[in-house]
Amino acid sequence: MANIKSQIKRNRQNEKRRIKNRVYRGAARTAVKKSRAAFGTNSLEPSKAAVLEAISLLDKAAQKGILHKNNAARRKSRLMKRLVALAPTMTQAAAPVEETPVEAEVVKKPARRTTRTTKTTKTTKTAKTTKTTRTTKKTAKE
């Protein structure tokens, strides 16, 4: 048991927050369990509804800071992966139709020529160092 006044107050605050957070965390966990159970029925519509409900509750929990955003994202990703595996025909039907490619104009860029320049600088009285730098020049070929 804490003896310091500020720590006693902090303990009271933590307990209140824990009780409030349990509602959102428990609802998210229950929704995830229901959606996993819906996958067992191998029917698309109930599974999809359960997954959307779970995603909504996971987002709420992450928004309130009860779950870390990456934790919620990971759980949502796993649910969506199972939902897509349940309905492979649905994803194939929703694929975009290929369009014929349009010929694009080819634009030639001017050639670049690289030159080397050497600079001598004095760092101390006795030592000399040389720096090699590269500069690029545009040359117009027309």
SULKA-V29699 format. One record per pair of residues at least 12 apart in sequence whose C-alpha atoms are under 8 Angstrom apart, sorted by the first residue. I is the first residue (numbers start at 1). J is the second residue. D is the distance in Angstrom with one decimal. If there is no record, write none. Layout:
I	J	D
I	J	D
//
This chain:
21	66	6.2
24	57	7.4
24	60	7.6
24	61	5.7
24	66	7.6
25	61	6.4
25	66	6.8
25	67	7.5
27	57	6.9
28	54	6.2
28	57	5.1
28	58	5.4
28	61	7.3
31	50	7.0
31	51	7.8
31	53	6.7
31	54	4.7
31	57	7.4
32	50	7.9
32	51	7.3
32	54	5.4
32	79	8.0
34	50	6.6
35	47	6.0
35	50	4.7
35	51	5.3
35	54	7.0
35	79	7.8
36	79	7.8
38	50	7.0
39	82	7.8
39	83	7.5
39	86	7.5
42	86	6.9
44	83	7.9
44	86	7.1
44	87	6.8
47	83	7.2
48	83	7.0
51	79	6.6
51	80	7.4
51	83	7.8
54	76	7.9
55	76	5.9
58	72	5.6
58	76	7.6
59	72	6.7
110	138	6.7
110	139	6.4
110	140	5.6
110	141	6.5
111	138	6.4
111	139	5.9
111	140	7.0
111	141	7.4
112	136	6.5
112	137	5.8
112	138	4.9
112	139	6.1
113	136	5.8
113	137	5.5
113	138	6.5
113	139	7.1
114	134	6.7
114	135	6.0
114	136	4.8
114	137	6.5
115	134	6.1
115	135	5.8
115	136	6.5
115	137	7.8
116	132	6.8
116	133	6.1
116	134	5.1
116	135	6.6
117	132	6.0
117	133	5.8
117	134	6.7
117	135	7.8
118	130	6.6
118	131	5.8
118	132	4.9
118	133	6.7
119	131	5.4
119	132	6.6
//
